[in-house]
Amino acid sequence: MKFWKIGSGLALVAVLAGGVVTWDPLPGNPDAATLSNAAQKYEVEIIRDNWGVPHIYGQRDADTSFGLAYAHAEDDFETIQEMVAASRGDLARYRGKDAAVTDYLVALMGVWETLDERYENDVPEDVKSIARAYADGLNSYAAQNPNKTWRGLAPFTEKDVLAGFMFKTPFFYGLDGTLLKLFGDERQVEIALDPSTDRRAWHAAPQSLTKRGSNAIAVAPKRSGDGVTRLMINSHQPMTGPVAWYEAHLVSDEGWNMSGGLFPGTPIILHGFNDHLGWANTVSEQDLADVYQLTRHPDNSTQYKLDDAWHDFEIYTKIIRVKLAGPFAFKARRKVLRSRHGPVIEAKHGTYAVRYAGMGEVRQLEQYYRLNRSENIGEFMNAMSMNALPSINYVYGDRKANIGFIHNGQYPNRIGGWDWDKYLPGDRADLIWDGYRPFSDVPKLFNPVSGLIYNANNAPTHATDGPDNLIATELPKTLGLQTNQTNRSLRLMELTDPAKLIDRDELLRIKFDNAYSAKSQAAEVMQAVLAHDWSAEPDMQKAADHLRAWNMDTESANRHAALGALTAMKAIMEKFTHEKAPEPTDAFRFAVDYLMTQYGRIDPEWGELNRFVRGDVDLPIDGAPDVLRAIYPAAIGKDGKLRANAGDTWIALVEWDANGKMNADVIHQFGSATLDTTSEHYSDQAEMFVNRKWRKAVRSRSEIEANASRTYSPQNP
């Protein structure tokens, strides 16, 4: 998801109200000598292996961070720059009006005010050092590549790096949807009432969901049957763009030695492994944001009511410069309000304040850095106890045979009794929560008796197949925990049994399962279609009979999956596209018509439609939305093709044998060259990815050098 290009036309109109076209040319970037001035402070060596993956060796952690920025810029400088511009609140100056909402959200969330206020005292020196080094690495690349550097964007700074974390981490639990929903013509969530009264609330349209996918599985030695601890890292992300996985190996003489995936603009591994431990992340959907309906003074719109008194809003002005032709820009002035609750949105149907996990937080990079440097479960848990990351599940494994699950989140310290799923009255100060519950209250499960841990974006009360799952009634309601099951979690439950061992082959069979559960949303759509009387339409009756024979599997050779998956797809994808799904019978008619128009039959092989395309590679692929072998199409193409653009991407299978020795197999959906279509690494892993093949994650210096394709330093590329 391009989290800075979301929003509605109404939101855009509101953001751009009151603008004027001006002559506003971007300033030039500093010269090469100025941009590269800091480069000589760093000593780093970059070794590209035969797959193009960068292994970065520095004397200090800062040296390694410098090298990572340079190496990643070589492969995807365009997206890194887009990330920086977005985090600065300047993206519309480069990308036009579609990015204006992003720039407004940066201001609304107070990213830079918080950063300027807290940077000196709340960001430790070692964290500043790696952030500064990363920025210096980008500047070094920009000095050598002025034609690739956006005008006016350089120099990059350490605050750009921190701002990126501050801006984007709350969106992983859906804050973007909470904010932008308030721009709608009608209120989308009912108002919560005082639990001490018996007044009834009025009802409106239900709140939409913004679920995303990922799988994570950990198996302890007693369950694997061969003495091996295994961790499956399998996040589902877009295949390209600002939250697509980039693989790297980071090493320093100070003890940093981490392999894994990261996003453009991040100087550390976000999830991955070292010789001692590893973790996988999946997106969680706790209710971590609260909306308050404010009462404004009838005669003074700059004030709001709180505990029978009137208080002044904090008022700022954000200037959004929107790119037009040539040096011209549309300069819009947008008023930004904040109350004691948090940022304020003035909607057609009222004035609202939002209070959310991650608000005012600057320590996200620090926590990720501490996780990168951890080498045992104690250090890992100490890093997690910082509680600086607003959400994201963690599934953990290590060389000492520990496995675990953390339903991580900054859980607001809310008072009991109220329905926090609803909007809250904004005139009560006791509802403005202060801080978060301690890390000890965060739901977690370690070393369950069955020896299995899993998460597939489902309720935290289903994390193992043994008797020691978390119990919903024992968890405080004010945590706002999710309660859903995905098809993937349902399949995990169906495919596992405490009495059955899960060795490597069985783990891979589970991971690459591509079926829908009989309890899934897809099955519900099928049941509705098959319950309809099609007897008056012989062609549709024939299609329904064909659909009835579908085994709910999405192997590429399956001749029933095209009809079934197309029928269910819009319902499954509704939570991503926010486009209301058609009724099941209408979806079925569409699927039949689509297949007959494009293929002249209702039973082409699924792989004829379901395609994996990258450069010259165009292959059939199994899998579908919300199956464990997750493949999401960009659209239902007018040419009869569904081209994969999200789902399974960078995957790792990490193993520690009985002696604690680590081995890892990995695969990337494309290759290390993100944008360079001329590179041999643009699509060199694509066919392996489609065919469920792996490559070894090389980590020893000798093995890396034996497989090296290029060795260089940023100062001497």
N, C-alpha and C positions, 0 to 999 in steps of 0.2 A: 504494500500500500504506500503510495506517495502521500505521506501524512501531511504535507504542506499544500497539497492541491485538492483538498476536500472541501466540501461546502455546497451551498445552494446558491441559486441566482439571487434570492432575497438577501442572503448574507453578504454577497458581493455588492449589491446595491447599497446596503446599509454601510458597508465599510467605505465605499467610494463617495458617499454623499458629501457634497460641499467641496469639490475639487476644482482645479484650474489647470489648463495646459500651460507649461512654462518651458523656456529654453533651459535645459538642465543637463549639460554634457557631463559624463562621468569623468572623474579625474584620472590622470595617467598613473600607472604603477611605478614604484621606485625602480631605479636602474639596477642592472644585474649585480653590480658591485655592492650596492646597499642591501639587496635581498640576500646575497650569499655571504654577508659579513660574518654571520655567526657560525657558518659551516665548519670553520677550522677548529672549533671547540670540540668537535665530535670525532671519535675514532670508531669506525664501524665497517664491517665487511658483509656484503650481501652475496650469498651463493644461491643461484637459481638451479634447482635440480632438473632432471630430464623432463619433468612435467611443468616446468616454469614456476613452481612454488618457491617463494623466497624464504630462505633460512638466513636469519639476520643475527650477526654476532657483534656484540658491542662490549667494551670494557665495563661500562656502567649501564644501568638500566636506561639512562637518558640517551646514551649512544644508540642503543637498540631501538628506542622509540623514534629517534631521528631517522634511522635507516628504514624503519617500517613505513613512515610517512613517504619517504622518497620512493620506495619500492611500490607501494600501493598507488602513488601518483603516476608512476610509469604505466600502470595497468588501467587506472580509472580516475584520472585527474578531474575529468568533467564532473563526475558525480560527487567527488569530494568538494569541489567548488560549489556545486549546487547545495550541498549540505551546509557549508559555511554561510552562504548567502541567506539560506532559509533561517538558520539560527540567529543571524544578525537582524532578521526582520527586513531584509533588503531584496528578497527574491523577486518581487514584482518589478524591480528596476531592471532585471535581466530577462524575466520570463513573461512579463505582461500581466494583464488584469486577472488571469486565472490564479495567480499566486498572491493576490492582494489579501485574501482571507488569512493566509499563513502569516503574513507580516503583521496583520492586526492581532492574531493570536499571540505572537511573540510579545507584543506590547501588553495585551490583556493579561497574560500570565506573569508579567513583570520580570522576565528572564534577566534582562541586563541590569535592572535596578537591584535585584537580589544579588546578582553576581558582583556588582560593584561594591555593594554593602558588605558582603561576607567574604570576599576573596582573600583579603589580607590575613584575617584571623582564623578562618575556618577551613582553609585549604592548606594542608601540610606542605612543607617545602619539597619533600620528595615527589609529591603529586604535581606540584607546580613545575618541578624539573622535567618530568616526562611529558607534560602538556606543552611546555615551552619548547622542548626538543622536537616534539612532533610538528609544531608550527614552524620551527626552523627547517625541518626537513621539507615541508611544503614550500617554504620560501626558496630553499636551495633548488628545488625542481623548477619553480617558477622562474628563477634567474636564468636557468639553462634553456627554458622553453617559453619565452615571452609570448609567442604567437598562440600558445595554448592557454594562456592565463587571462581570465576575464578582466577587462579593464576596470580599474578602481577597486578590485577585490584584495589585491596584495597591498601591504604585507599581512600575512596570517599571524595570529597571536595565540598565546596559550588560553586566553579567555574565549576565543572561538571554539576551542576544543571542549572546554567545560560547558559552554552554553549549549552545545549540541546535545550533551547528555541531559541537561536540565529541560530542554525543550521537548525532546522526543520521548523520554522514558514514560511520562504519564499517558501517552497515547496508546501504549501497549495494553492498558486495561480499558481503553475506550473513552478517555476524557474528551477526545475530539468530538465524538458523537454527542456527549452530554452538552458541550458548549454550543455546537452548531445547531442542535435540536431546538435551542431556545430562539433561534432566528425565524422559526416557522410561523405561519400565519395563526396557528392555534396552539394552545398549550398541549403538550404531549403526555404529561404525567399528572395524575391527580394530586391534590394537596393533602399532606398528612395532617391529622387532627390530634389534638391533645388527648392522650389515652385516658385521662381522668374524666373526660366527658363522653357522652353517648351520641354526639352529633354525627351525622353521616356526611361523608365527602361526596362531591359530585365526580362523575367519571368522564374520562376522555379517552382518546386513542391510546393503545398500549405503547409503551416505550420500545423502540426497535433495538435489536442486539447487533453487536459488532464482533462476532466471534472470529477467531483465527485458529489455525491449526498447528500442531506439532505432536510428535510422539517421543517418548523417552522410556527406556526399559533398563532396569538393573537386575542382574541375577547373581545371587551369592553362590559360593562353591558347593554348599550342601544341596542346592537346587540344580546346579549345572551338571552334577554327577561326575565331573572330571577334574575337580579341584580348582577350577578357573572361575574368577570373578569377571563378569562381563557387563559392560555399559554400552547401550545403544544410544547414540546422539543423533536425533533425527528431527530437527526443526523444519517446519514448513514455511518458507518465505517466498517472496517474489524471486524469479530467476535473474532479474536484472534490476538496477535502480538503487536507491539509497538505503534499503534494508535487505539487500541481497548479500549472501555470504561470500567473503573473500578469505582464502586460506593462507595462513602464514605460520612460521615457526620462529619464536622469539627467544634469544639466548643472550645472557650477559655473564660476565665474570663475577657479578654480584649475586648470582644464584637464580636469576630468572631463566626458566627453560620451559616454555609453554607452547603447545601446538593447538591449532583450532581455527575457529571462524570468527570473523569480525566484520563490522560494517564500515563503509566509507566514513572517514573522519574520526575513527576511534583508535587510540594508541595502545590498546591492549586486546587480549583475546576475550571475547564475550562468553563463549562456552567452548570447552575443549578438554585437554588433558596434558599432564606432565607424567614423569615416571612414577609418581606416587599416587595420584588421584585424578579424577576428572568429574565433570558435571555436564548435564544436558538441561537446557531450558525449554519450557513450554509456556505459552501465553496463558495467563489466568484471567478470570472475569469477575473478580470480587467487586462488590459495590464500594468503591473507594472515593466517590465524589458525591457531595451533597449540594442540592440546589435550594436556595431560600427565596421565597417571594417577599419582596420588600414593599413597605408602605412609604411612599414619598410624601413630603410635606405638600399640602394642597396649594400653598402660596409661595413655596420656595423649593424648586426642583433640585436644588443642590443639597437637600437634606433628606434623611430617611429616619424612620422611627425605630427606636430600640429601647425596650423597657420604659415605655411611657415618656421618653425624652427624644428630642430631635438631634441628630448628629450630622455633621458635614461629611459629604463624600470627599475622598481624595480625588482630585481631578488632574489629569495630565492630557497632553495633546500629542498624538502620534501623527507624523507626516509620512504618508505612504506615497512613494514615487513609483508610478506605473509606466513601464516602457511603452513609448509610442514610436513613430518613425524617426529614424536618425537620432539627433541629440535631444529630441523633445520628450518630455515626460508629463504625465498627468499627475499633478501634485495634489493629493487629497489630505485634508486635515480631519483626523478622527479623534473625537473625545474619548478618553479612557477613564472610567470611573472604578474606584474600589471602595468597598465598605469594610467594616471590621471582619466581616465574614470572608472576604476575598474579592476577586475580580467581579465586576458588575456588567450585566448585559441588559441593554434597553431594548425590549422586544415590543411588537405591536400589542401583545396581550398582557404586558406588565413589565416590571423591573425585577431582575433576579440577580442574586449573588451566588457564586460558586466557591465552595471550599473543597479541596481535593488533596489526595495523597501526592506527595512530591512538591507541593506548593512551598516555595521558599527554601528548597533543598539544593545544596551545592556539592554534596559529598559523593555523588554517584560514581565518578571516576575513581575516587579513593577506594570505595568498596570493591569495585572490579579489580583494581590494582592489588589490593590485599588478597583477593581470591586467587589472582594469578600467581602470587608469591607463596601461597599456602602449600604445605607438603605433607600434612596429616589432617586427620579429622578435627583435631582440636583447633588448629590454625584456621581451617576452613570455617568452622562454626564461630570462631571469634570474628572472622571477617563478616560472616552473615549477620552476626549480632549487632553490627553497626546500624542495620536497619535503615540504610540510606536509599535503597531502591524501592520504588513505590509498589512494584508487583513483580510478576514472573515466577513460575514454579521452578524448583531445582530438583533434579534426580541425580543422586550422587553415587559414586563407587570408588573404591581405593584398593591398594595393594595389600591391606590388612584384612580384606574380605568384608569390609563395612559397605552396606548399601543404605540409601535413605531417600526420603521425599520431604521437601519443604514447600508448603503452600504459601510462599513468601508474599509479604505485603506490609505496607505501612498502614496498619489498621487504625482508623480514627478512634480516639478515645471518647466514644459517644455515650450519652446517658441512655439507660434502658427505658423500655416502655413505648417508645415512638416507632413508627413505621418509617425507617430511614430509606426505604425504596422510593418513597414519595417525596415530593417537594415539601419543604419545611416552612413554617411561618417565620419570616425574617425579623419579627419584632421582639424575639425572646433571646436574650443574651445567653441563657443557659443551654441553648441548642448550638452555640458556636463552640464546637469541641476544640480542645487545646492539646496538641501533641498526639502521640500514637500509643497504642498498647505496647507493653514491653515484648521483646523478642521471645520471651518464654511463653507468651500467649499465642504465638504464630503456630498454626497447625503443622505438625511434622510427624513423621513415622520413620524410625530407623531400625534396621535389622529385624524385620518381621519374621515370624516363625516359619513361614512358607519359603522364605528365601527369594521372594520376587517383589519388585517395586515397579510400578508403571504410572504414567500419566499421559492422557491424550486430550488435554483441555477439558477434562471432566471434573465432576465434583470431587473434592479432596477426601470424601468418605469412601471412595473406591480407589485405593492405591495398591492393593495387594489381593491375592486370592486366598489368603489365610484368615484366621479368626480375629486378627488384631487391627482391623481397619478402624479409623477414627469414627466415632459415633456422633451423628448429627445433633442429637439432643443434649450432648455434653459440651457442645461448642456454643459460645454466646451468640445470640441472634444479631447483636450489634456488629459482629465481624462482617456481615454482609456476604457470606460465602456463597459461591455458585452452587447450584444443585443439579445442573444438567448432566446428561450423558451424550457423548457423540457416538456416531456409528463406530468410530475407532475404539472407543473405550468399551462399547458393547462387544465388539469382536475380541478384544483382549480378554474380556471375561469369558467369552465362549471358547476361546482357543487355549485357555490355561486351566489347569487342575492341580491342586496341591500334591496330588499323588503322582503326577507326571513330571519327569525330569525335563529341563529345558537346556539342552546342550547347544553348541554353536549352530548346528543345522536346524534345530527346532526354533531357535531364536530368529534365525534368518527367515524361516518359513512364516513365522508370526509377523515379522516386520514387513515382509513383502506380500502379505495377504491382501487380496484385492476384492473382497466380497462385501456385500451389505448384509447386515444382520436382519433377521426377521422382525426385530423390534425397532428398526431404524426408521428415520424419516422417509427414506426411499421406499421402504416396504409399505409405509402408510399410504404413500401416493399410489403405489401399485394396487393396493387393496381397494382404494377408492375407484380406480379405473376399472378393475375387474368386477366390482360390484355393480357397475352401470350396465343397463340393458342395451346392448349394441345390435340386437337381432334385426332391427329395421334397416341396418346399414351393413350389408354383407362384407364390404371391404374392411370396415372397422371391426366387425366381428372376427374376421380372419386375423387382423392385427392383434386383437385382444387375446385370441387363442395362442398366437405366437408369444405374446408377452407372458401369458400364464406359464409357459414352459421355461421361462428364464430362471436360472439357478442363483440369481443375484450376484454373479461373479463378473468381473470386468477384465478377464484375460483378453489380450489383443485379438485372439482368434475366435472369440465367442460371437456367435451370430445372433444372439438374443440381446446382448448388452447394449447395442446401439439404440434399439427401440426403448429399452428400459431406462438406460442412463439418461438419454435425451428427455424422456418423460419426467424424470425426477430432478433433473439438474437445476432447473430454475428455482425450485423450492429449496434445494440444498444451498444454492448460491445466494439466496435472498439476503442472508445475513451479511454477505460481503458486498453485494451490489446495491443493497437498499432499494431494489426494484421489486415491487410486489409481485409475487409469483402468481401465475394463472391458476385457475381451478384445475385439479388433476385431469379431468376429462378434456379441458381445453389444451393442457400441456400435451396430452396424448395425441390429440388431433394435430397439433403442431409437429410433434415428432414424426408421425406417419407421413404428413405432407412433406416435411423436410427430407426424409429419406427417399420418398418416391420421386421428389423433384431432383435431388442430387444424384441418386444412385439407381433409380428405377426399380427399387425393391425395398422391403422393410427389414431385410436380414443381411446387410453387409457385415463383414467382420468389423468388430469394434475398432481394431487398429487401422482400418481404412479411414475412419473419422479421427480417431484419437492419435495425434501426431506430435512428434518431438522434433522441432525444427531449430537448427542453429547453423547459419551459413549454408554450406553445401549439404549438411546433414539433414535428412528428412526421413524419419523412421517411425514405424508404428510403435506405440507404447501401451502397456497395460496400465491399469489403475484408473481412478476417477476421483471426483471431489469427495472428501470425507471417508475414503477408505484408507487402510494402513499404508498401502502404496499410493500415496496421495498425489494426484495430478489434477491441477485446475487449469482450464482453458482460459485464454484471454477473452474469447467470445465464441458464440456459435457462428462460425464463419459462413458467409454467403456462398462460398465455394465448396461447402460440404466438409470443411476441415475444422477441427478443434485443436488449435495449436497451444501446447502447454506453456504456461507463463508463470506458474507458481506451484507450490507443493514440495515434494521431495527435492532437496537441493544438495547442499554439502552434508554428507552422512559419515559418521565414524562408528566403527565397532572397536571398542577398547577392551583389552583383556589383560588380566594379571594372573599369572600361573600360581601354583601352590607355593613357589619360592618368592613370589612378589615381583617377578620379572614382567615388564610391560611389553605388549605388542599391540599395534593398532593397524587396522585396515580402514581406508577412507576412499571416498569418491566425491567428485564435484560434478555438477550437472553439465558443465560446459568445459571449463579450463581456467587457467589463471589470467589469461588475457581478456579482460572484461569487454573492452571496446575496440581493440585492434583486430580488424577483420583479416589483416594480412599475416597475423602471427600464427605459428603452428599450434599455439596453445589456446587459440580462440574456441576450438571445438574438439580438442584431441581426447577429451574424456567422455564425450557425448554418447558414443556408441557403447562404451563400457557401462555407462550409467543406465542406458535403456535396457541392457542385457543383464543387469544386476551383478556386475563384476566389480572387483575392488582393486586398489593398488596399495602397496605397503606405505605407511607413513614413516619415512626415514627420519631418524632423530640423532643418530650418532654422527659425530663429525667425520669420521673415516668413511662411513657409508654415504653421507651427503657428498663428500668430495669425490667419491668414486662414481657418483651419478650426476656430477655437476655439468651443467651446460654453459654456465657463465659465472665468473667471480669478479666482483668489482666493488668500488666504494662510490658513494654519491659525489664525492669531490673529484673522482676520476672515473666517470662512467664508461 
